[in-house]
Amino acid sequence: MADIVNLNQARKAKAKADDKVRAAENRARFGRTKAEKSLDAARSDKLRRDLDGAKRED
């Protein structure tokens, strides 16, 4: 005899599992800490300052 399945619960469980997968992908793609963001900003600022300091004036 087959198990009785509540379709509403099955649909919600599938949606929840899909949301967890999407959340994991977004964490991998966008999940940078504030320290990492500020470190990247500081590095780019220093690079820009170094390049501006090395310009020749005619």
PDB file of N, CA, C and O in Angstrom, chain B, residues numbered from 101:
ATOM      1  N   MET B 101       0.829  -1.167   0.000  1.00  0.00           N
ATOM      2  CA  MET B 101       0.000   0.000   0.000  1.00  0.00           C
ATOM      3  C   MET B 101       0.889   1.251   0.000  1.00  0.00           C
ATOM      4  O   MET B 101       1.920   1.271   0.671  1.00  0.00           O
ATOM      5  N   ALA B 102       0.508   2.267  -0.727  1.00  0.00           N
ATOM      6  CA  ALA B 102       1.297   3.478  -0.879  1.00  0.00           C
ATOM      7  C   ALA B 102       1.136   4.378   0.339  1.00  0.00           C
ATOM      8  O   ALA B 102       0.112   4.360   1.022  1.00  0.00           O
ATOM      9  N   ASP B 103       2.176   5.165   0.588  1.00  0.00           N
ATOM     10  CA  ASP B 103       2.103   6.121   1.687  1.00  0.00           C
ATOM     11  C   ASP B 103       1.224   7.292   1.276  1.00  0.00           C
ATOM     12  O   ASP B 103       1.217   7.708   0.117  1.00  0.00           O
ATOM     13  N   ILE B 104       0.491   7.809   2.237  1.00  0.00           N
ATOM     14  CA  ILE B 104      -0.347   8.973   1.984  1.00  0.00           C
ATOM     15  C   ILE B 104       0.530  10.214   2.102  1.00  0.00           C
ATOM     16  O   ILE B 104       1.246  10.381   3.089  1.00  0.00           O
ATOM     17  N   VAL B 105       0.476  11.084   1.093  1.00  0.00           N
ATOM     18  CA  VAL B 105       1.318  12.273   1.052  1.00  0.00           C
ATOM     19  C   VAL B 105       0.421  13.500   1.009  1.00  0.00           C
ATOM     20  O   VAL B 105      -0.467  13.602   0.163  1.00  0.00           O
ATOM     21  N   ASN B 106       0.657  14.419   1.917  1.00  0.00           N
ATOM     22  CA  ASN B 106      -0.046  15.694   1.901  1.00  0.00           C
ATOM     23  C   ASN B 106       0.658  16.565   0.859  1.00  0.00           C
ATOM     24  O   ASN B 106       1.810  16.955   1.051  1.00  0.00           O
ATOM     25  N   LEU B 107      -0.021  16.865  -0.223  1.00  0.00           N
ATOM     26  CA  LEU B 107       0.601  17.595  -1.329  1.00  0.00           C
ATOM     27  C   LEU B 107       0.993  19.013  -0.929  1.00  0.00           C
ATOM     28  O   LEU B 107       1.987  19.543  -1.426  1.00  0.00           O
ATOM     29  N   ASN B 108       0.231  19.626  -0.044  1.00  0.00           N
ATOM     30  CA  ASN B 108       0.555  20.979   0.399  1.00  0.00           C
ATOM     31  C   ASN B 108       1.879  20.973   1.168  1.00  0.00           C
ATOM     32  O   ASN B 108       2.723  21.843   0.956  1.00  0.00           O
ATOM     33  N   GLN B 109       2.059  20.002   2.051  1.00  0.00           N
ATOM     34  CA  GLN B 109       3.306  19.898   2.801  1.00  0.00           C
ATOM     35  C   GLN B 109       4.474  19.547   1.887  1.00  0.00           C
ATOM     36  O   GLN B 109       5.579  20.061   2.065  1.00  0.00           O
ATOM     37  N   ALA B 110       4.239  18.678   0.916  1.00  0.00           N
ATOM     38  CA  ALA B 110       5.302  18.309  -0.019  1.00  0.00           C
ATOM     39  C   ALA B 110       5.727  19.511  -0.852  1.00  0.00           C
ATOM     40  O   ALA B 110       6.918  19.714  -1.089  1.00  0.00           O
ATOM     41  N   ARG B 111       4.767  20.303  -1.294  1.00  0.00           N
ATOM     42  CA  ARG B 111       5.079  21.496  -2.090  1.00  0.00           C
ATOM     43  C   ARG B 111       5.893  22.492  -1.266  1.00  0.00           C
ATOM     44  O   ARG B 111       6.872  23.055  -1.755  1.00  0.00           O
ATOM     45  N   LYS B 112       5.488  22.705  -0.022  1.00  0.00           N
ATOM     46  CA  LYS B 112       6.203  23.644   0.843  1.00  0.00           C
ATOM     47  C   LYS B 112       7.609  23.131   1.177  1.00  0.00           C
ATOM     48  O   LYS B 112       8.549  23.923   1.255  1.00  0.00           O
ATOM     49  N   ALA B 113       7.760  21.832   1.372  1.00  0.00           N
ATOM     50  CA  ALA B 113       9.076  21.265   1.667  1.00  0.00           C
ATOM     51  C   ALA B 113      10.006  21.416   0.474  1.00  0.00           C
ATOM     52  O   ALA B 113      11.190  21.704   0.646  1.00  0.00           O
ATOM     53  N   LYS B 114       9.489  21.227  -0.730  1.00  0.00           N
ATOM     54  CA  LYS B 114      10.297  21.388  -1.931  1.00  0.00           C
ATOM     55  C   LYS B 114      10.715  22.845  -2.104  1.00  0.00           C
ATOM     56  O   LYS B 114      11.859  23.125  -2.463  1.00  0.00           O
ATOM     57  N   ALA B 115       9.789  23.775  -1.850  1.00  0.00           N
ATOM     58  CA  ALA B 115      10.113  25.200  -1.960  1.00  0.00           C
ATOM     59  C   ALA B 115      11.168  25.596  -0.932  1.00  0.00           C
ATOM     60  O   ALA B 115      12.064  26.384  -1.232  1.00  0.00           O
ATOM     61  N   LYS B 116      11.065  25.055   0.271  1.00  0.00           N
ATOM     62  CA  LYS B 116      12.039  25.369   1.309  1.00  0.00           C
ATOM     63  C   LYS B 116      13.425  24.839   0.941  1.00  0.00           C
ATOM     64  O   LYS B 116      14.429  25.515   1.167  1.00  0.00           O
ATOM     65  N   ALA B 117      13.481  23.649   0.383  1.00  0.00           N
ATOM     66  CA  ALA B 117      14.760  23.080  -0.041  1.00  0.00           C
ATOM     67  C   ALA B 117      15.368  23.902  -1.179  1.00  0.00           C
ATOM     68  O   ALA B 117      16.576  24.137  -1.202  1.00  0.00           O
ATOM     69  N   ASP B 118      14.531  24.336  -2.119  1.00  0.00           N
ATOM     70  CA  ASP B 118      15.024  25.169  -3.221  1.00  0.00           C
ATOM     71  C   ASP B 118      15.550  26.500  -2.704  1.00  0.00           C
ATOM     72  O   ASP B 118      16.564  26.999  -3.190  1.00  0.00           O
ATOM     73  N   ASP B 119      14.860  27.081  -1.713  1.00  0.00           N
ATOM     74  CA  ASP B 119      15.313  28.345  -1.143  1.00  0.00           C
ATOM     75  C   ASP B 119      16.655  28.188  -0.434  1.00  0.00           C
ATOM     76  O   ASP B 119      17.501  29.080  -0.491  1.00  0.00           O
ATOM     77  N   LYS B 120      16.845  27.048   0.235  1.00  0.00           N
ATOM     78  CA  LYS B 120      18.122  26.809   0.906  1.00  0.00           C
ATOM     79  C   LYS B 120      19.262  26.708  -0.099  1.00  0.00           C
ATOM     80  O   LYS B 120      20.355  27.217   0.148  1.00  0.00           O
ATOM     81  N   VAL B 121      19.015  26.056  -1.225  1.00  0.00           N
ATOM     82  CA  VAL B 121      20.041  25.938  -2.265  1.00  0.00           C
ATOM     83  C   VAL B 121      20.366  27.316  -2.834  1.00  0.00           C
ATOM     84  O   VAL B 121      21.536  27.653  -3.012  1.00  0.00           O
ATOM     85  N   ARG B 122      19.343  28.107  -3.117  1.00  0.00           N
ATOM     86  CA  ARG B 122      19.551  29.452  -3.664  1.00  0.00           C
ATOM     87  C   ARG B 122      20.293  30.328  -2.662  1.00  0.00           C
ATOM     88  O   ARG B 122      21.146  31.124  -3.055  1.00  0.00           O
ATOM     89  N   ALA B 123      19.983  30.192  -1.376  1.00  0.00           N
ATOM     90  CA  ALA B 123      20.662  30.977  -0.345  1.00  0.00           C
ATOM     91  C   ALA B 123      22.137  30.604  -0.265  1.00  0.00           C
ATOM     92  O   ALA B 123      22.989  31.475  -0.090  1.00  0.00           O
ATOM     93  N   ALA B 124      22.438  29.333  -0.389  1.00  0.00           N
ATOM     94  CA  ALA B 124      23.838  28.897  -0.355  1.00  0.00           C
ATOM     95  C   ALA B 124      24.609  29.461  -1.549  1.00  0.00           C
ATOM     96  O   ALA B 124      25.759  29.877  -1.409  1.00  0.00           O
ATOM     97  N   GLU B 125      23.975  29.472  -2.716  1.00  0.00           N
ATOM     98  CA  GLU B 125      24.634  30.042  -3.895  1.00  0.00           C
ATOM     99  C   GLU B 125      24.874  31.533  -3.714  1.00  0.00           C
ATOM    100  O   GLU B 125      25.938  32.036  -4.076  1.00  0.00           O
ATOM    101  N   ASN B 126      23.899  32.248  -3.158  1.00  0.00           N
ATOM    102  CA  ASN B 126      24.056  33.685  -2.939  1.00  0.00           C
ATOM    103  C   ASN B 126      25.123  33.982  -1.895  1.00  0.00           C
ATOM    104  O   ASN B 126      25.859  34.961  -2.022  1.00  0.00           O
ATOM    105  N   ARG B 127      25.214  33.141  -0.860  1.00  0.00           N
ATOM    106  CA  ARG B 127      26.269  33.348   0.137  1.00  0.00           C
ATOM    107  C   ARG B 127      27.632  33.191  -0.491  1.00  0.00           C
ATOM    108  O   ARG B 127      28.557  33.936  -0.168  1.00  0.00           O
ATOM    109  N   ALA B 128      27.768  32.234  -1.383  1.00  0.00           N
ATOM    110  CA  ALA B 128      29.059  32.029  -2.047  1.00  0.00           C
ATOM    111  C   ALA B 128      29.363  33.185  -3.001  1.00  0.00           C
ATOM    112  O   ALA B 128      30.518  33.588  -3.141  1.00  0.00           O
ATOM    113  N   ARG B 129      28.339  33.713  -3.651  1.00  0.00           N
ATOM    114  CA  ARG B 129      28.541  34.754  -4.648  1.00  0.00           C
ATOM    115  C   ARG B 129      28.721  36.131  -4.023  1.00  0.00           C
ATOM    116  O   ARG B 129      29.606  36.882  -4.435  1.00  0.00           O
ATOM    117  N   PHE B 130      27.899  36.474  -3.037  1.00  0.00           N
ATOM    118  CA  PHE B 130      27.882  37.836  -2.516  1.00  0.00           C
ATOM    119  C   PHE B 130      28.357  37.948  -1.077  1.00  0.00           C
ATOM    120  O   PHE B 130      28.468  39.057  -0.555  1.00  0.00           O
ATOM    121  N   GLY B 131      28.634  36.848  -0.436  1.00  0.00           N
ATOM    122  CA  GLY B 131      28.909  36.877   0.995  1.00  0.00           C
ATOM    123  C   GLY B 131      30.318  37.285   1.341  1.00  0.00           C
ATOM    124  O   GLY B 131      31.165  36.432   1.606  1.00  0.00           O
ATOM    125  N   ARG B 132      30.580  38.552   1.342  1.00  0.00           N
ATOM    126  CA  ARG B 132      31.876  39.042   1.785  1.00  0.00           C
ATOM    127  C   ARG B 132      31.668  39.828   3.069  1.00  0.00           C
ATOM    128  O   ARG B 132      30.670  40.533   3.220  1.00  0.00           O
ATOM    129  N   THR B 133      32.603  39.705   3.983  1.00  0.00           N
ATOM    130  CA  THR B 133      32.476  40.419   5.235  1.00  0.00           C
ATOM    131  C   THR B 133      32.806  41.894   5.032  1.00  0.00           C
ATOM    132  O   THR B 133      33.377  42.291   4.016  1.00  0.00           O
ATOM    133  N   LYS B 134      32.435  42.683   6.015  1.00  0.00           N
ATOM    134  CA  LYS B 134      32.713  44.105   5.949  1.00  0.00           C
ATOM    135  C   LYS B 134      34.227  44.351   5.928  1.00  0.00           C
ATOM    136  O   LYS B 134      34.703  45.274   5.268  1.00  0.00           O
ATOM    137  N   ALA B 135      34.968  43.526   6.649  1.00  0.00           N
ATOM    138  CA  ALA B 135      36.429  43.671   6.670  1.00  0.00           C
ATOM    139  C   ALA B 135      37.023  43.409   5.291  1.00  0.00           C
ATOM    140  O   ALA B 135      37.934  44.119   4.867  1.00  0.00           O
ATOM    141  N   GLU B 136      36.521  42.403   4.588  1.00  0.00           N
ATOM    142  CA  GLU B 136      37.018  42.116   3.243  1.00  0.00           C
ATOM    143  C   GLU B 136      36.698  43.254   2.288  1.00  0.00           C
ATOM    144  O   GLU B 136      37.528  43.625   1.458  1.00  0.00           O
ATOM    145  N   LYS B 137      35.494  43.809   2.405  1.00  0.00           N
ATOM    146  CA  LYS B 137      35.120  44.931   1.544  1.00  0.00           C
ATOM    147  C   LYS B 137      35.986  46.145   1.822  1.00  0.00           C
ATOM    148  O   LYS B 137      36.436  46.808   0.887  1.00  0.00           O
ATOM    149  N   SER B 138      36.230  46.448   3.094  1.00  0.00           N
ATOM    150  CA  SER B 138      37.045  47.619   3.418  1.00  0.00           C
ATOM    151  C   SER B 138      38.499  47.404   3.012  1.00  0.00           C
ATOM    152  O   SER B 138      39.174  48.353   2.613  1.00  0.00           O
ATOM    153  N   LEU B 139      38.989  46.166   3.109  1.00  0.00           N
ATOM    154  CA  LEU B 139      40.352  45.869   2.676  1.00  0.00           C
ATOM    155  C   LEU B 139      40.493  46.077   1.172  1.00  0.00           C
ATOM    156  O   LEU B 139      41.482  46.653   0.718  1.00  0.00           O
ATOM    157  N   ASP B 140      39.522  45.618   0.401  1.00  0.00           N
ATOM    158  CA  ASP B 140      39.553  45.830  -1.049  1.00  0.00           C
ATOM    159  C   ASP B 140      39.485  47.314  -1.387  1.00  0.00           C
ATOM    160  O   ASP B 140      40.173  47.777  -2.297  1.00  0.00           O
ATOM    161  N   ALA B 141      38.660  48.059  -0.659  1.00  0.00           N
ATOM    162  CA  ALA B 141      38.556  49.499  -0.902  1.00  0.00           C
ATOM    163  C   ALA B 141      39.872  50.189  -0.585  1.00  0.00           C
ATOM    164  O   ALA B 141      40.296  51.075  -1.327  1.00  0.00           O
ATOM    165  N   ALA B 142      40.523  49.803   0.499  1.00  0.00           N
ATOM    166  CA  ALA B 142      41.798  50.405   0.870  1.00  0.00           C
ATOM    167  C   ALA B 142      42.878  50.075  -0.159  1.00  0.00           C
ATOM    168  O   ALA B 142      43.699  50.926  -0.501  1.00  0.00           O
ATOM    169  N   ARG B 143      42.874  48.843  -0.646  1.00  0.00           N
ATOM    170  CA  ARG B 143      43.865  48.467  -1.663  1.00  0.00           C
ATOM    171  C   ARG B 143      43.661  49.251  -2.952  1.00  0.00           C
ATOM    172  O   ARG B 143      44.628  49.719  -3.553  1.00  0.00           O
ATOM    173  N   SER B 144      42.418  49.396  -3.378  1.00  0.00           N
ATOM    174  CA  SER B 144      42.169  50.130  -4.615  1.00  0.00           C
ATOM    175  C   SER B 144      42.503  51.615  -4.437  1.00  0.00           C
ATOM    176  O   SER B 144      42.996  52.258  -5.363  1.00  0.00           O
ATOM    177  N   ASP B 145      42.233  52.153  -3.247  1.00  0.00           N
ATOM    178  CA  ASP B 145      42.567  53.553  -2.986  1.00  0.00           C
ATOM    179  C   ASP B 145      44.082  53.760  -3.019  1.00  0.00           C
ATOM    180  O   ASP B 145      44.568  54.739  -3.586  1.00  0.00           O
ATOM    181  N   LYS B 146      44.821  52.835  -2.411  1.00  0.00           N
ATOM    182  CA  LYS B 146      46.285  52.956  -2.426  1.00  0.00           C
ATOM    183  C   LYS B 146      46.829  52.825  -3.840  1.00  0.00           C
ATOM    184  O   LYS B 146      47.742  53.555  -4.225  1.00  0.00           O
ATOM    185  N   LEU B 147      46.273  51.901  -4.614  1.00  0.00           N
ATOM    186  CA  LEU B 147      46.712  51.745  -5.996  1.00  0.00           C
ATOM    187  C   LEU B 147      46.456  53.020  -6.795  1.00  0.00           C
ATOM    188  O   LEU B 147      47.300  53.445  -7.584  1.00  0.00           O
ATOM    189  N   ARG B 148      45.287  53.627  -6.588  1.00  0.00           N
ATOM    190  CA  ARG B 148      44.960  54.865  -7.293  1.00  0.00           C
ATOM    191  C   ARG B 148      45.903  55.987  -6.874  1.00  0.00           C
ATOM    192  O   ARG B 148      46.362  56.758  -7.717  1.00  0.00           O
ATOM    193  N   ARG B 149      46.196  56.084  -5.575  1.00  0.00           N
ATOM    194  CA  ARG B 149      47.122  57.128  -5.100  1.00  0.00           C
ATOM    195  C   ARG B 149      48.524  56.908  -5.648  1.00  0.00           C
ATOM    196  O   ARG B 149      49.193  57.868  -6.031  1.00  0.00           O
ATOM    197  N   ASP B 150      48.983  55.647  -5.692  1.00  0.00           N
ATOM    198  CA  ASP B 150      50.307  55.354  -6.238  1.00  0.00           C
ATOM    199  C   ASP B 150      50.390  55.715  -7.720  1.00  0.00           C
ATOM    200  O   ASP B 150      51.392  56.267  -8.176  1.00  0.00           O
ATOM    201  N   LEU B 151      49.332  55.401  -8.465  1.00  0.00           N
ATOM    202  CA  LEU B 151      49.334  55.743  -9.889  1.00  0.00           C
ATOM    203  C   LEU B 151      49.304  57.250 -10.093  1.00  0.00           C
ATOM    204  O   LEU B 151      49.992  57.767 -10.973  1.00  0.00           O
ATOM    205  N   ASP B 152      48.514  57.963  -9.291  1.00  0.00           N
ATOM    206  CA  ASP B 152      48.463  59.417  -9.425  1.00  0.00           C
ATOM    207  C   ASP B 152      49.808  60.053  -9.032  1.00  0.00           C
ATOM    208  O   ASP B 152      50.207  61.071  -9.597  1.00  0.00           O
ATOM    209  N   GLY B 153      50.493  59.447  -8.066  1.00  0.00           N
ATOM    210  CA  GLY B 153      51.788  59.969  -7.652  1.00  0.00           C
ATOM    211  C   GLY B 153      52.879  59.726  -8.670  1.00  0.00           C
ATOM    212  O   GLY B 153      53.889  60.429  -8.668  1.00  0.00           O
ATOM    213  N   ALA B 154      52.700  58.743  -9.542  1.00  0.00           N
ATOM    214  CA  ALA B 154      53.729  58.411 -10.525  1.00  0.00           C
ATOM    215  C   ALA B 154      53.509  59.135 -11.858  1.00  0.00           C
ATOM    216  O   ALA B 154      54.282  58.944 -12.797  1.00  0.00           O
ATOM    217  N   LYS B 155      52.478  59.952 -11.947  1.00  0.00           N
ATOM    218  CA  LYS B 155      52.225  60.656 -13.213  1.00  0.00           C
ATOM    219  C   LYS B 155      53.283  61.718 -13.455  1.00  0.00           C
ATOM    220  O   LYS B 155      53.787  62.354 -12.529  1.00  0.00           O
ATOM    221  N   ARG B 156      53.596  61.884 -14.710  1.00  0.00           N
ATOM    222  CA  ARG B 156      54.530  62.937 -15.106  1.00  0.00           C
ATOM    223  C   ARG B 156      53.746  64.211 -15.410  1.00  0.00           C
ATOM    224  O   ARG B 156      52.661  64.168 -15.991  1.00  0.00           O
ATOM    225  N   GLU B 157      54.296  65.301 -15.021  1.00  0.00           N
ATOM    226  CA  GLU B 157      53.701  66.588 -15.342  1.00  0.00           C
ATOM    227  C   GLU B 157      54.485  67.208 -16.501  1.00  0.00           C
ATOM    228  O   GLU B 157      55.710  67.319 -16.440  1.00  0.00           O
ATOM    229  N   ASP B 158      53.789  67.600 -17.527  1.00  0.00           N
ATOM    230  CA  ASP B 158      54.474  68.229 -18.674  1.00  0.00           C
ATOM    231  C   ASP B 158      54.564  69.716 -18.509  1.00  0.00           C
ATOM    232  O   ASP B 158      55.106  70.402 -19.376  1.00  0.00           O
TER     233      ASP B 158
END
